[in-house]
Amino acid sequence: MNGRMGRRAHWRMAASDHGASSPFCIWCKYLIPQHLHPLFWDVNRDNFNPIEYPQYTIARILELGDDDAVQWMKQTFSEAEIRNVITTDRTISRKSAHYWALVYRIAPSDVAALRTAS
């Protein structure tokens, strides 16, 4: 699968491979990969759909994820969605916020986790 493929394209590809009503399609739509399970200890992974909670999912991976988790995040969510989390989410630590601001070339003044409360 192409690393730049968006989540909708991935869903369409899976649906075309297995038929839109296939149990596989329902399973793959909600799947959190096994290697990401330790990052989501506080959710019921049997019914958690990361696509329905992009802010939570992306923030968790930005804060705790390894290279594999970040690769999955980039394949699953658009760059705009990731940038939105970096600029709006206050739950990311200052250390992680600085790192991701550098990676995505976002000014620190535009990162919510780096702004001081007024």
One Martini backbone bead per residue (centre of mass of N, CA, C, O) as a GRO file, in nm:
protein
  118
    1MET     BB    1   0.097   0.035   0.021
    2ASN     BB    2   0.072   0.356   0.000
    3GLY     BB    3   0.192   0.604   0.220
    4ARG     BB    4  -0.019   0.841   0.088
    5MET     BB    5  -0.269   0.701   0.153
    6GLY     BB    6  -0.574   0.746   0.233
    7ARG     BB    7  -0.836   0.633   0.416
    8ARG     BB    8  -1.042   0.621   0.185
    9ALA     BB    9  -0.870   0.462  -0.014
   10HIS     BB   10  -0.827   0.222   0.168
   11TRP     BB   11  -1.125   0.146   0.192
   12ARG     BB   12  -1.177   0.105  -0.110
   13MET     BB   13  -0.969  -0.116  -0.150
   14ALA     BB   14  -1.087  -0.318   0.053
   15ALA     BB   15  -1.369  -0.333  -0.074
   16SER     BB   16  -1.275  -0.432  -0.359
   17ASP     BB   17  -1.129  -0.696  -0.253
   18HIS     BB   18  -1.409  -0.797  -0.062
   19GLY     BB   19  -1.646  -0.644  -0.062
   20ALA     BB   20  -1.860  -0.424   0.090
   21SER     BB   21  -2.006  -0.671   0.277
   22SER     BB   22  -1.768  -0.767   0.408
   23PRO     BB   23  -1.632  -0.849   0.709
   24PHE     BB   24  -1.355  -0.727   0.652
   25CYS     BB   25  -1.442  -0.428   0.617
   26ILE     BB   26  -1.540  -0.388   0.902
   27TRP     BB   27  -1.276  -0.470   1.040
   28CYS     BB   28  -1.075  -0.268   0.895
   29LYS     BB   29  -1.214   0.001   0.977
   30TYR     BB   30  -1.158  -0.065   1.310
   31LEU     BB   31  -0.862  -0.112   1.309
   32ILE     BB   32  -0.605  -0.177   1.534
   33PRO     BB   33  -0.306  -0.235   1.535
   34GLN     BB   34  -0.124  -0.437   1.729
   35HIS     BB   35   0.123  -0.231   1.772
   36LEU     BB   36  -0.098  -0.012   1.910
   37HIS     BB   37  -0.231  -0.120   2.171
   38PRO     BB   38  -0.049   0.014   2.400
   39LEU     BB   39  -0.167   0.312   2.333
   40PHE     BB   40  -0.484   0.182   2.391
   41TRP     BB   41  -0.557   0.095   2.704
   42ASP     BB   42  -0.834   0.296   2.749
   43VAL     BB   43  -0.975   0.119   2.528
   44ASN     BB   44  -1.205  -0.050   2.332
   45ARG     BB   45  -1.081  -0.233   2.065
   46ASP     BB   46  -1.353  -0.369   1.957
   47ASN     BB   47  -1.502  -0.049   1.915
   48PHE     BB   48  -1.267   0.122   1.810
   49ASN     BB   49  -1.256   0.416   1.597
   50PRO     BB   50  -1.008   0.618   1.482
   51ILE     BB   51  -1.170   0.785   1.266
   52GLU     BB   52  -1.380   0.909   1.481
   53TYR     BB   53  -1.092   0.993   1.658
   54PRO     BB   54  -0.850   1.182   1.552
   55GLN     BB   55  -0.747   1.357   1.784
   56TYR     BB   56  -0.685   1.130   1.983
   57THR     BB   57  -0.511   0.946   1.803
   58ILE     BB   58  -0.293   1.147   1.718
   59ALA     BB   59  -0.203   1.244   1.998
   60ARG     BB   60  -0.111   0.968   2.101
   61ILE     BB   61   0.107   0.926   1.883
   62LEU     BB   62   0.270   1.186   1.923
   63GLU     BB   63   0.338   1.112   2.227
   64LEU     BB   64   0.388   0.761   2.211
   65GLY     BB   65   0.498   0.695   1.942
   66ASP     BB   66   0.651   0.530   1.698
   67ASP     BB   67   0.747   0.480   1.383
   68ASP     BB   68   0.510   0.287   1.316
   69ALA     BB   69   0.283   0.469   1.422
   70VAL     BB   70   0.344   0.711   1.236
   71GLN     BB   71   0.304   0.564   0.973
   72TRP     BB   72   0.008   0.490   1.021
   73MET     BB   73  -0.094   0.778   1.060
   74LYS     BB   74  -0.009   0.881   0.770
   75GLN     BB   75  -0.198   0.664   0.626
   76THR     BB   76  -0.476   0.750   0.780
   77PHE     BB   77  -0.397   1.056   0.786
   78SER     BB   78  -0.382   1.367   0.716
   79GLU     BB   79  -0.185   1.637   0.729
   80ALA     BB   80  -0.408   1.831   0.821
   81GLU     BB   81  -0.492   1.668   1.073
   82ILE     BB   82  -0.217   1.671   1.213
   83ARG     BB   83  -0.176   1.978   1.221
   84ASN     BB   84  -0.430   2.038   1.384
   85VAL     BB   85  -0.338   1.895   1.640
   86ILE     BB   86  -0.079   2.054   1.689
   87THR     BB   87  -0.240   2.343   1.703
   88THR     BB   88  -0.491   2.245   1.926
   89ASP     BB   89  -0.356   2.052   2.126
   90ARG     BB   90  -0.303   2.043   2.494
   91THR     BB   91  -0.200   1.734   2.568
   92ILE     BB   92   0.062   1.785   2.463
   93SER     BB   93   0.367   1.799   2.519
   94ARG     BB   94   0.617   2.020   2.492
   95LYS     BB   95   0.823   1.830   2.368
   96SER     BB   96   0.642   1.719   2.141
   97ALA     BB   97   0.554   1.990   2.023
   98HIS     BB   98   0.833   2.081   1.933
   99TYR     BB   99   0.898   1.848   1.747
  100TRP     BB  100   0.643   1.864   1.554
  101ALA     BB  101   0.690   2.156   1.469
  102LEU     BB  102   0.954   2.094   1.323
  103VAL     BB  103   0.860   1.875   1.127
  104TYR     BB  104   0.601   2.073   1.023
  105ARG     BB  105   0.671   2.375   1.025
  106ILE     BB  106   0.571   2.513   1.302
  107ALA     BB  107   0.504   2.763   1.483
  108PRO     BB  108   0.506   2.790   1.820
  109SER     BB  109   0.268   3.007   1.826
  110ASP     BB  110   0.069   2.773   1.679
  111VAL     BB  111   0.094   2.598   1.944
  112ALA     BB  112  -0.103   2.515   2.200
  113ALA     BB  113   0.107   2.367   2.400
  114LEU     BB  114   0.300   2.648   2.391
  115ARG     BB  115   0.094   2.814   2.515
  116THR     BB  116   0.003   3.040   2.737
  117ALA     BB  117  -0.197   3.106   2.979
  118SER     BB  118  -0.432   3.389   3.034
   0.00000   0.00000   0.00000
